[in-house]
Amino acid sequence: MSLLVNASFSSQDFDVLCSALDAWCAERHIDIVSVEAQSAASTALDLYQAGCDSREKLLHALRDHRAA
């Protein structure tokens, strides 16, 4: 689970995260409000904080991580 203590996200950060997560869910035909999507969102936050700070990087890393 993500540790968001003292984390601050701009609207641009939020847009990158949402865009990558939306694309990932659409590729897999997963409802954005499902438990699987919630888990992927947590993973996306972790990956974003680890340096995957563009939609493309984040989506690629999310695909790799969730495929494992």
mmCIF file of the N, C-alpha and C atoms, coordinates in Angstrom:
data_MODEL
# 
_entry.id   MODEL 
# 
loop_
_atom_site.group_PDB 
_atom_site.id 
_atom_site.type_symbol 
_atom_site.label_atom_id 
_atom_site.label_alt_id 
_atom_site.label_comp_id 
_atom_site.label_asym_id 
_atom_site.label_entity_id 
_atom_site.label_seq_id 
_atom_site.pdbx_PDB_ins_code 
_atom_site.Cartn_x 
_atom_site.Cartn_y 
_atom_site.Cartn_z 
_atom_site.occupancy 
_atom_site.B_iso_or_equiv 
_atom_site.pdbx_formal_charge 
_atom_site.auth_seq_id 
_atom_site.auth_comp_id 
_atom_site.auth_asym_id 
_atom_site.auth_atom_id 
_atom_site.pdbx_PDB_model_num 
ATOM 1   N N  . MET A 1 1  ? 0.846   -1.176  0.000   1.00 0.00 ? 1  MET A N  1 
ATOM 2   C CA . MET A 1 1  ? 0.000   0.000   0.000   1.00 0.00 ? 1  MET A CA 1 
ATOM 3   C C  . MET A 1 1  ? 0.888   1.235   0.000   1.00 0.00 ? 1  MET A C  1 
ATOM 4   N N  . SER A 1 2  ? 0.406   2.287   -0.610  1.00 0.00 ? 2  SER A N  1 
ATOM 5   C CA . SER A 1 2  ? 1.168   3.518   -0.737  1.00 0.00 ? 2  SER A CA 1 
ATOM 6   C C  . SER A 1 2  ? 1.270   4.244   0.591   1.00 0.00 ? 2  SER A C  1 
ATOM 7   N N  . LEU A 1 3  ? 2.412   4.841   0.806   1.00 0.00 ? 3  LEU A N  1 
ATOM 8   C CA . LEU A 1 3  ? 2.613   5.681   1.973   1.00 0.00 ? 3  LEU A CA 1 
ATOM 9   C C  . LEU A 1 3  ? 2.567   7.123   1.498   1.00 0.00 ? 3  LEU A C  1 
ATOM 10  N N  . LEU A 1 4  ? 1.487   7.817   1.800   1.00 0.00 ? 4  LEU A N  1 
ATOM 11  C CA . LEU A 1 4  ? 1.285   9.158   1.278   1.00 0.00 ? 4  LEU A CA 1 
ATOM 12  C C  . LEU A 1 4  ? 1.475   10.239  2.337   1.00 0.00 ? 4  LEU A C  1 
ATOM 13  N N  . VAL A 1 5  ? 2.210   9.942   3.381   1.00 0.00 ? 5  VAL A N  1 
ATOM 14  C CA . VAL A 1 5  ? 2.458   10.921  4.420   1.00 0.00 ? 5  VAL A CA 1 
ATOM 15  C C  . VAL A 1 5  ? 3.270   12.061  3.816   1.00 0.00 ? 5  VAL A C  1 
ATOM 16  N N  . ASN A 1 6  ? 2.783   13.280  3.992   1.00 0.00 ? 6  ASN A N  1 
ATOM 17  C CA . ASN A 1 6  ? 3.437   14.479  3.483   1.00 0.00 ? 6  ASN A CA 1 
ATOM 18  C C  . ASN A 1 6  ? 3.552   14.502  1.959   1.00 0.00 ? 6  ASN A C  1 
ATOM 19  N N  . ALA A 1 7  ? 2.774   13.695  1.266   1.00 0.00 ? 7  ALA A N  1 
ATOM 20  C CA . ALA A 1 7  ? 2.791   13.705  -0.194  1.00 0.00 ? 7  ALA A CA 1 
ATOM 21  C C  . ALA A 1 7  ? 1.888   14.828  -0.685  1.00 0.00 ? 7  ALA A C  1 
ATOM 22  N N  . SER A 1 8  ? 2.361   15.533  -1.688  1.00 0.00 ? 8  SER A N  1 
ATOM 23  C CA . SER A 1 8  ? 1.584   16.606  -2.277  1.00 0.00 ? 8  SER A CA 1 
ATOM 24  C C  . SER A 1 8  ? 1.543   16.388  -3.779  1.00 0.00 ? 8  SER A C  1 
ATOM 25  N N  . PHE A 1 9  ? 0.339   16.348  -4.332  1.00 0.00 ? 9  PHE A N  1 
ATOM 26  C CA . PHE A 1 9  ? 0.169   16.103  -5.751  1.00 0.00 ? 9  PHE A CA 1 
ATOM 27  C C  . PHE A 1 9  ? -0.487  17.313  -6.393  1.00 0.00 ? 9  PHE A C  1 
ATOM 28  N N  . SER A 1 10 ? 0.054   17.727  -7.521  1.00 0.00 ? 10 SER A N  1 
ATOM 29  C CA . SER A 1 10 ? -0.535  18.823  -8.283  1.00 0.00 ? 10 SER A CA 1 
ATOM 30  C C  . SER A 1 10 ? -1.647  18.268  -9.180  1.00 0.00 ? 10 SER A C  1 
ATOM 31  N N  . SER A 1 11 ? -2.374  19.159  -9.807  1.00 0.00 ? 11 SER A N  1 
ATOM 32  C CA . SER A 1 11 ? -3.413  18.709  -10.735 1.00 0.00 ? 11 SER A CA 1 
ATOM 33  C C  . SER A 1 11 ? -2.780  17.980  -11.920 1.00 0.00 ? 11 SER A C  1 
ATOM 34  N N  . GLN A 1 12 ? -1.572  18.367  -12.306 1.00 0.00 ? 12 GLN A N  1 
ATOM 35  C CA . GLN A 1 12 ? -0.862  17.680  -13.394 1.00 0.00 ? 12 GLN A CA 1 
ATOM 36  C C  . GLN A 1 12 ? -0.501  16.251  -12.970 1.00 0.00 ? 12 GLN A C  1 
ATOM 37  N N  . ASP A 1 13 ? -0.043  16.077  -11.735 1.00 0.00 ? 13 ASP A N  1 
ATOM 38  C CA . ASP A 1 13 ? 0.254   14.740  -11.217 1.00 0.00 ? 13 ASP A CA 1 
ATOM 39  C C  . ASP A 1 13 ? -1.006  13.879  -11.258 1.00 0.00 ? 13 ASP A C  1 
ATOM 40  N N  . PHE A 1 14 ? -2.086  14.444  -10.786 1.00 0.00 ? 14 PHE A N  1 
ATOM 41  C CA . PHE A 1 14 ? -3.364  13.733  -10.751 1.00 0.00 ? 14 PHE A CA 1 
ATOM 42  C C  . PHE A 1 14 ? -3.801  13.335  -12.157 1.00 0.00 ? 14 PHE A C  1 
ATOM 43  N N  . ASP A 1 15 ? -3.636  14.244  -13.122 1.00 0.00 ? 15 ASP A N  1 
ATOM 44  C CA . ASP A 1 15 ? -3.997  13.950  -14.513 1.00 0.00 ? 15 ASP A CA 1 
ATOM 45  C C  . ASP A 1 15 ? -3.183  12.791  -15.073 1.00 0.00 ? 15 ASP A C  1 
ATOM 46  N N  . VAL A 1 16 ? -1.889  12.767  -14.790 1.00 0.00 ? 16 VAL A N  1 
ATOM 47  C CA . VAL A 1 16 ? -1.019  11.679  -15.258 1.00 0.00 ? 16 VAL A CA 1 
ATOM 48  C C  . VAL A 1 16 ? -1.477  10.359  -14.649 1.00 0.00 ? 16 VAL A C  1 
ATOM 49  N N  . LEU A 1 17 ? -1.700  10.350  -13.357 1.00 0.00 ? 17 LEU A N  1 
ATOM 50  C CA . LEU A 1 17 ? -2.135  9.125   -12.673 1.00 0.00 ? 17 LEU A CA 1 
ATOM 51  C C  . LEU A 1 17 ? -3.475  8.631   -13.212 1.00 0.00 ? 17 LEU A C  1 
ATOM 52  N N  . CYS A 1 18 ? -4.436  9.527   -13.337 1.00 0.00 ? 18 CYS A N  1 
ATOM 53  C CA . CYS A 1 18 ? -5.773  9.136   -13.817 1.00 0.00 ? 18 CYS A CA 1 
ATOM 54  C C  . CYS A 1 18 ? -5.731  8.654   -15.259 1.00 0.00 ? 18 CYS A C  1 
ATOM 55  N N  . SER A 1 19 ? -4.976  9.336   -16.088 1.00 0.00 ? 19 SER A N  1 
ATOM 56  C CA . SER A 1 19 ? -4.895  8.966   -17.495 1.00 0.00 ? 19 SER A CA 1 
ATOM 57  C C  . SER A 1 19 ? -4.298  7.571   -17.666 1.00 0.00 ? 19 SER A C  1 
ATOM 58  N N  . ALA A 1 20 ? -3.217  7.295   -16.954 1.00 0.00 ? 20 ALA A N  1 
ATOM 59  C CA . ALA A 1 20 ? -2.579  5.971   -17.043 1.00 0.00 ? 20 ALA A CA 1 
ATOM 60  C C  . ALA A 1 20 ? -3.500  4.885   -16.487 1.00 0.00 ? 20 ALA A C  1 
ATOM 61  N N  . LEU A 1 21 ? -4.133  5.157   -15.359 1.00 0.00 ? 21 LEU A N  1 
ATOM 62  C CA . LEU A 1 21 ? -5.025  4.164   -14.767 1.00 0.00 ? 21 LEU A CA 1 
ATOM 63  C C  . LEU A 1 21 ? -6.245  3.925   -15.646 1.00 0.00 ? 21 LEU A C  1 
ATOM 64  N N  . ASP A 1 22 ? -6.814  4.979   -16.196 1.00 0.00 ? 22 ASP A N  1 
ATOM 65  C CA . ASP A 1 22 ? -7.951  4.828   -17.117 1.00 0.00 ? 22 ASP A CA 1 
ATOM 66  C C  . ASP A 1 22 ? -7.567  3.974   -18.320 1.00 0.00 ? 22 ASP A C  1 
ATOM 67  N N  . ALA A 1 23 ? -6.391  4.238   -18.883 1.00 0.00 ? 23 ALA A N  1 
ATOM 68  C CA . ALA A 1 23 ? -5.938  3.472   -20.048 1.00 0.00 ? 23 ALA A CA 1 
ATOM 69  C C  . ALA A 1 23 ? -5.718  2.009   -19.681 1.00 0.00 ? 23 ALA A C  1 
ATOM 70  N N  . TRP A 1 24 ? -5.118  1.764   -18.535 1.00 0.00 ? 24 TRP A N  1 
ATOM 71  C CA . TRP A 1 24 ? -4.853  0.399   -18.090 1.00 0.00 ? 24 TRP A CA 1 
ATOM 72  C C  . TRP A 1 24 ? -6.176  -0.363  -17.895 1.00 0.00 ? 24 TRP A C  1 
ATOM 73  N N  . CYS A 1 25 ? -7.138  0.283   -17.269 1.00 0.00 ? 25 CYS A N  1 
ATOM 74  C CA . CYS A 1 25 ? -8.446  -0.350  -17.050 1.00 0.00 ? 25 CYS A CA 1 
ATOM 75  C C  . CYS A 1 25 ? -9.154  -0.611  -18.379 1.00 0.00 ? 25 CYS A C  1 
ATOM 76  N N  . ALA A 1 26 ? -9.082  0.341   -19.302 1.00 0.00 ? 26 ALA A N  1 
ATOM 77  C CA . ALA A 1 26 ? -9.739  0.176   -20.600 1.00 0.00 ? 26 ALA A CA 1 
ATOM 78  C C  . ALA A 1 26 ? -9.129  -0.993  -21.378 1.00 0.00 ? 26 ALA A C  1 
ATOM 79  N N  . GLU A 1 27 ? -7.809  -1.111  -21.336 1.00 0.00 ? 27 GLU A N  1 
ATOM 80  C CA . GLU A 1 27 ? -7.130  -2.209  -22.032 1.00 0.00 ? 27 GLU A CA 1 
ATOM 81  C C  . GLU A 1 27 ? -7.602  -3.569  -21.529 1.00 0.00 ? 27 GLU A C  1 
ATOM 82  N N  . ARG A 1 28 ? -7.896  -3.640  -20.249 1.00 0.00 ? 28 ARG A N  1 
ATOM 83  C CA . ARG A 1 28 ? -8.263  -4.911  -19.618 1.00 0.00 ? 28 ARG A CA 1 
ATOM 84  C C  . ARG A 1 28 ? -9.762  -5.064  -19.391 1.00 0.00 ? 28 ARG A C  1 
ATOM 85  N N  . HIS A 1 29 ? -10.520 -4.079  -19.840 1.00 0.00 ? 29 HIS A N  1 
ATOM 86  C CA . HIS A 1 29 ? -11.986 -4.093  -19.669 1.00 0.00 ? 29 HIS A CA 1 
ATOM 87  C C  . HIS A 1 29 ? -12.349 -4.260  -18.196 1.00 0.00 ? 29 HIS A C  1 
ATOM 88  N N  . ILE A 1 30 ? -11.693 -3.466  -17.369 1.00 0.00 ? 30 ILE A N  1 
ATOM 89  C CA . ILE A 1 30 ? -11.900 -3.494  -15.921 1.00 0.00 ? 30 ILE A CA 1 
ATOM 90  C C  . ILE A 1 30 ? -12.638 -2.224  -15.513 1.00 0.00 ? 30 ILE A C  1 
ATOM 91  N N  . ASP A 1 31 ? -13.673 -2.375  -14.707 1.00 0.00 ? 31 ASP A N  1 
ATOM 92  C CA . ASP A 1 31 ? -14.414 -1.232  -14.183 1.00 0.00 ? 31 ASP A CA 1 
ATOM 93  C C  . ASP A 1 31 ? -13.510 -0.439  -13.244 1.00 0.00 ? 31 ASP A C  1 
ATOM 94  N N  . ILE A 1 32 ? -13.463 0.874   -13.447 1.00 0.00 ? 32 ILE A N  1 
ATOM 95  C CA . ILE A 1 32 ? -12.586 1.748   -12.668 1.00 0.00 ? 32 ILE A CA 1 
ATOM 96  C C  . ILE A 1 32 ? -12.901 1.710   -11.169 1.00 0.00 ? 32 ILE A C  1 
ATOM 97  N N  . VAL A 1 33 ? -14.094 1.304   -10.779 1.00 0.00 ? 33 VAL A N  1 
ATOM 98  C CA . VAL A 1 33 ? -14.454 1.257   -9.361  1.00 0.00 ? 33 VAL A CA 1 
ATOM 99  C C  . VAL A 1 33 ? -14.299 -0.142  -8.766  1.00 0.00 ? 33 VAL A C  1 
ATOM 100 N N  . SER A 1 34 ? -13.742 -1.073  -9.532  1.00 0.00 ? 34 SER A N  1 
ATOM 101 C CA . SER A 1 34 ? -13.564 -2.442  -9.045  1.00 0.00 ? 34 SER A CA 1 
ATOM 102 C C  . SER A 1 34 ? -12.408 -2.531  -8.046  1.00 0.00 ? 34 SER A C  1 
ATOM 103 N N  . VAL A 1 35 ? -12.386 -3.615  -7.313  1.00 0.00 ? 35 VAL A N  1 
ATOM 104 C CA . VAL A 1 35 ? -11.301 -3.869  -6.364  1.00 0.00 ? 35 VAL A CA 1 
ATOM 105 C C  . VAL A 1 35 ? -9.971  -3.973  -7.105  1.00 0.00 ? 35 VAL A C  1 
ATOM 106 N N  . GLU A 1 36 ? -9.986  -4.608  -8.273  1.00 0.00 ? 36 GLU A N  1 
ATOM 107 C CA . GLU A 1 36 ? -8.753  -4.734  -9.054  1.00 0.00 ? 36 GLU A CA 1 
ATOM 108 C C  . GLU A 1 36 ? -8.229  -3.359  -9.480  1.00 0.00 ? 36 GLU A C  1 
ATOM 109 N N  . ALA A 1 37 ? -9.116  -2.462  -9.879  1.00 0.00 ? 37 ALA A N  1 
ATOM 110 C CA . ALA A 1 37 ? -8.704  -1.111  -10.262 1.00 0.00 ? 37 ALA A CA 1 
ATOM 111 C C  . ALA A 1 37 ? -8.185  -0.339  -9.051  1.00 0.00 ? 37 ALA A C  1 
ATOM 112 N N  . GLN A 1 38 ? -8.785  -0.537  -7.897  1.00 0.00 ? 38 GLN A N  1 
ATOM 113 C CA . GLN A 1 38 ? -8.303  0.120   -6.682  1.00 0.00 ? 38 GLN A CA 1 
ATOM 114 C C  . GLN A 1 38 ? -6.898  -0.345  -6.335  1.00 0.00 ? 38 GLN A C  1 
ATOM 115 N N  . SER A 1 39 ? -6.651  -1.627  -6.485  1.00 0.00 ? 39 SER A N  1 
ATOM 116 C CA . SER A 1 39 ? -5.319  -2.166  -6.242  1.00 0.00 ? 39 SER A CA 1 
ATOM 117 C C  . SER A 1 39 ? -4.321  -1.596  -7.248  1.00 0.00 ? 39 SER A C  1 
ATOM 118 N N  . ALA A 1 40 ? -4.732  -1.508  -8.503  1.00 0.00 ? 40 ALA A N  1 
ATOM 119 C CA . ALA A 1 40 ? -3.866  -0.943  -9.537  1.00 0.00 ? 40 ALA A CA 1 
ATOM 120 C C  . ALA A 1 40 ? -3.586  0.537   -9.261  1.00 0.00 ? 40 ALA A C  1 
ATOM 121 N N  . ALA A 1 41 ? -4.561  1.255   -8.730  1.00 0.00 ? 41 ALA A N  1 
ATOM 122 C CA . ALA A 1 41 ? -4.368  2.667   -8.394  1.00 0.00 ? 41 ALA A CA 1 
ATOM 123 C C  . ALA A 1 41 ? -3.308  2.816   -7.303  1.00 0.00 ? 41 ALA A C  1 
ATOM 124 N N  . SER A 1 42 ? -3.343  1.954   -6.321  1.00 0.00 ? 42 SER A N  1 
ATOM 125 C CA . SER A 1 42 ? -2.335  1.977   -5.269  1.00 0.00 ? 42 SER A CA 1 
ATOM 126 C C  . SER A 1 42 ? -0.944  1.705   -5.851  1.00 0.00 ? 42 SER A C  1 
ATOM 127 N N  . THR A 1 43 ? -0.882  0.733   -6.740  1.00 0.00 ? 43 THR A N  1 
ATOM 128 C CA . THR A 1 43 ? 0.378   0.411   -7.401  1.00 0.00 ? 43 THR A CA 1 
ATOM 129 C C  . THR A 1 43 ? 0.845   1.594   -8.246  1.00 0.00 ? 43 THR A C  1 
ATOM 130 N N  . ALA A 1 44 ? -0.088  2.234   -8.947  1.00 0.00 ? 44 ALA A N  1 
ATOM 131 C CA . ALA A 1 44 ? 0.256   3.384   -9.779  1.00 0.00 ? 44 ALA A CA 1 
ATOM 132 C C  . ALA A 1 44 ? 0.842   4.519   -8.937  1.00 0.00 ? 44 ALA A C  1 
ATOM 133 N N  . LEU A 1 45 ? 0.280   4.750   -7.775  1.00 0.00 ? 45 LEU A N  1 
ATOM 134 C CA . LEU A 1 45 ? 0.833   5.781   -6.881  1.00 0.00 ? 45 LEU A CA 1 
ATOM 135 C C  . LEU A 1 45 ? 2.265   5.447   -6.480  1.00 0.00 ? 45 LEU A C  1 
ATOM 136 N N  . ASP A 1 46 ? 2.497   4.196   -6.132  1.00 0.00 ? 46 ASP A N  1 
ATOM 137 C CA . ASP A 1 46 ? 3.846   3.766   -5.764  1.00 0.00 ? 46 ASP A CA 1 
ATOM 138 C C  . ASP A 1 46 ? 4.818   3.963   -6.920  1.00 0.00 ? 46 ASP A C  1 
ATOM 139 N N  . LEU A 1 47 ? 4.406   3.551   -8.105  1.00 0.00 ? 47 LEU A N  1 
ATOM 140 C CA . LEU A 1 47 ? 5.262   3.671   -9.287  1.00 0.00 ? 47 LEU A CA 1 
ATOM 141 C C  . LEU A 1 47 ? 5.519   5.136   -9.632  1.00 0.00 ? 47 LEU A C  1 
ATOM 142 N N  . TYR A 1 48 ? 4.515   5.964   -9.488  1.00 0.00 ? 48 TYR A N  1 
ATOM 143 C CA . TYR A 1 48 ? 4.660   7.394   -9.762  1.00 0.00 ? 48 TYR A CA 1 
ATOM 144 C C  . TYR A 1 48 ? 5.678   8.014   -8.808  1.00 0.00 ? 48 TYR A C  1 
ATOM 145 N N  . GLN A 1 49 ? 5.553   7.680   -7.545  1.00 0.00 ? 49 GLN A N  1 
ATOM 146 C CA . GLN A 1 49 ? 6.482   8.211   -6.551  1.00 0.00 ? 49 GLN A CA 1 
ATOM 147 C C  . GLN A 1 49 ? 7.892   7.666   -6.744  1.00 0.00 ? 49 GLN A C  1 
ATOM 148 N N  . ALA A 1 50 ? 8.013   6.514   -7.406  1.00 0.00 ? 50 ALA A N  1 
ATOM 149 C CA . ALA A 1 50 ? 9.320   5.907   -7.666  1.00 0.00 ? 50 ALA A CA 1 
ATOM 150 C C  . ALA A 1 50 ? 9.971   6.455   -8.944  1.00 0.00 ? 50 ALA A C  1 
ATOM 151 N N  . GLY A 1 51 ? 9.269   7.359   -9.637  1.00 0.00 ? 51 GLY A N  1 
ATOM 152 C CA . GLY A 1 51 ? 9.890   8.001   -10.788 1.00 0.00 ? 51 GLY A CA 1 
ATOM 153 C C  . GLY A 1 51 ? 9.196   7.815   -12.121 1.00 0.00 ? 51 GLY A C  1 
ATOM 154 N N  . CYS A 1 52 ? 8.142   7.035   -12.170 1.00 0.00 ? 52 CYS A N  1 
ATOM 155 C CA . CYS A 1 52 ? 7.372   6.885   -13.417 1.00 0.00 ? 52 CYS A CA 1 
ATOM 156 C C  . CYS A 1 52 ? 6.418   8.063   -13.501 1.00 0.00 ? 52 CYS A C  1 
ATOM 157 N N  . ASP A 1 53 ? 6.945   9.217   -13.914 1.00 0.00 ? 53 ASP A N  1 
ATOM 158 C CA . ASP A 1 53 ? 6.207   10.464  -13.771 1.00 0.00 ? 53 ASP A CA 1 
ATOM 159 C C  . ASP A 1 53 ? 5.588   10.996  -15.061 1.00 0.00 ? 53 ASP A C  1 
ATOM 160 N N  . SER A 1 54 ? 5.515   10.153  -16.084 1.00 0.00 ? 54 SER A N  1 
ATOM 161 C CA . SER A 1 54 ? 4.775   10.523  -17.288 1.00 0.00 ? 54 SER A CA 1 
ATOM 162 C C  . SER A 1 54 ? 3.732   9.439   -17.539 1.00 0.00 ? 54 SER A C  1 
ATOM 163 N N  . ARG A 1 55 ? 2.719   9.775   -18.307 1.00 0.00 ? 55 ARG A N  1 
ATOM 164 C CA . ARG A 1 55 ? 1.660   8.805   -18.603 1.00 0.00 ? 55 ARG A CA 1 
ATOM 165 C C  . ARG A 1 55 ? 2.254   7.552   -19.236 1.00 0.00 ? 55 ARG A C  1 
ATOM 166 N N  . GLU A 1 56 ? 3.142   7.741   -20.194 1.00 0.00 ? 56 GLU A N  1 
ATOM 167 C CA . GLU A 1 56 ? 3.721   6.613   -20.916 1.00 0.00 ? 56 GLU A CA 1 
ATOM 168 C C  . GLU A 1 56 ? 4.558   5.726   -19.992 1.00 0.00 ? 56 GLU A C  1 
ATOM 169 N N  . LYS A 1 57 ? 5.429   6.343   -19.203 1.00 0.00 ? 57 LYS A N  1 
ATOM 170 C CA . LYS A 1 57 ? 6.261   5.574   -18.269 1.00 0.00 ? 57 LYS A CA 1 
ATOM 171 C C  . LYS A 1 57 ? 5.395   4.832   -17.259 1.00 0.00 ? 57 LYS A C  1 
ATOM 172 N N  . LEU A 1 58 ? 4.416   5.529   -16.732 1.00 0.00 ? 58 LEU A N  1 
ATOM 173 C CA . LEU A 1 58 ? 3.561   4.943   -15.712 1.00 0.00 ? 58 LEU A CA 1 
ATOM 174 C C  . LEU A 1 58 ? 2.728   3.797   -16.279 1.00 0.00 ? 58 LEU A C  1 
ATOM 175 N N  . LEU A 1 59 ? 2.155   3.987   -17.443 1.00 0.00 ? 59 LEU A N  1 
ATOM 176 C CA . LEU A 1 59 ? 1.351   2.937   -18.054 1.00 0.00 ? 59 LEU A CA 1 
ATOM 177 C C  . LEU A 1 59 ? 2.208   1.713   -18.368 1.00 0.00 ? 59 LEU A C  1 
ATOM 178 N N  . HIS A 1 60 ? 3.397   1.927   -18.890 1.00 0.00 ? 60 HIS A N  1 
ATOM 179 C CA . HIS A 1 60 ? 4.305   0.816   -19.188 1.00 0.00 ? 60 HIS A CA 1 
ATOM 180 C C  . HIS A 1 60 ? 4.665   0.063   -17.902 1.00 0.00 ? 60 HIS A C  1 
ATOM 181 N N  . ALA A 1 61 ? 5.029   0.793   -16.869 1.00 0.00 ? 61 ALA A N  1 
ATOM 182 C CA . ALA A 1 61 ? 5.393   0.160   -15.598 1.00 0.00 ? 61 ALA A CA 1 
ATOM 183 C C  . ALA A 1 61 ? 4.201   -0.550  -14.964 1.00 0.00 ? 61 ALA A C  1 
ATOM 184 N N  . LEU A 1 62 ? 3.037   0.043   -15.082 1.00 0.00 ? 62 LEU A N  1 
ATOM 185 C CA . LEU A 1 62 ? 1.822   -0.581  -14.531 1.00 0.00 ? 62 LEU A CA 1 
ATOM 186 C C  . LEU A 1 62 ? 1.505   -1.869  -15.271 1.00 0.00 ? 62 LEU A C  1 
ATOM 187 N N  . ARG A 1 63 ? 1.649   -1.862  -16.573 1.00 0.00 ? 63 ARG A N  1 
ATOM 188 C CA . ARG A 1 63 ? 1.428   -3.080  -17.360 1.00 0.00 ? 63 ARG A CA 1 
ATOM 189 C C  . ARG A 1 63 ? 2.392   -4.187  -16.907 1.00 0.00 ? 63 ARG A C  1 
ATOM 190 N N  . ASP A 1 64 ? 3.672   -3.832  -16.779 1.00 0.00 ? 64 ASP A N  1 
ATOM 191 C CA . ASP A 1 64 ? 4.670   -4.818  -16.375 1.00 0.00 ? 64 ASP A CA 1 
ATOM 192 C C  . ASP A 1 64 ? 4.417   -5.330  -14.968 1.00 0.00 ? 64 ASP A C  1 
ATOM 193 N N  . HIS A 1 65 ? 4.116   -4.416  -14.059 1.00 0.00 ? 65 HIS A N  1 
ATOM 194 C CA . HIS A 1 65 ? 3.923   -4.785  -12.656 1.00 0.00 ? 65 HIS A CA 1 
ATOM 195 C C  . HIS A 1 65 ? 2.684   -5.657  -12.469 1.00 0.00 ? 65 HIS A C  1 
ATOM 196 N N  . ARG A 1 66 ? 1.579   -5.271  -13.091 1.00 0.00 ? 66 ARG A N  1 
ATOM 197 C CA . ARG A 1 66 ? 0.326   -5.993  -12.907 1.00 0.00 ? 66 ARG A CA 1 
ATOM 198 C C  . ARG A 1 66 ? 0.299   -7.301  -13.685 1.00 0.00 ? 66 ARG A C  1 
ATOM 199 N N  . ALA A 1 67 ? 1.191   -7.468  -14.659 1.00 0.00 ? 67 ALA A N  1 
ATOM 200 C CA . ALA A 1 67 ? 1.259   -8.713  -15.427 1.00 0.00 ? 67 ALA A CA 1 
ATOM 201 C C  . ALA A 1 67 ? 1.983   -9.804  -14.641 1.00 0.00 ? 67 ALA A C  1 
ATOM 202 N N  . ALA A 1 68 ? 2.790   -9.381  -13.693 1.00 0.00 ? 68 ALA A N  1 
ATOM 203 C CA . ALA A 1 68 ? 3.582   -10.339 -12.901 1.00 0.00 ? 68 ALA A CA 1 
ATOM 204 C C  . ALA A 1 68 ? 2.737   -11.116 -11.917 1.00 0.00 ? 68 ALA A C  1 
# 
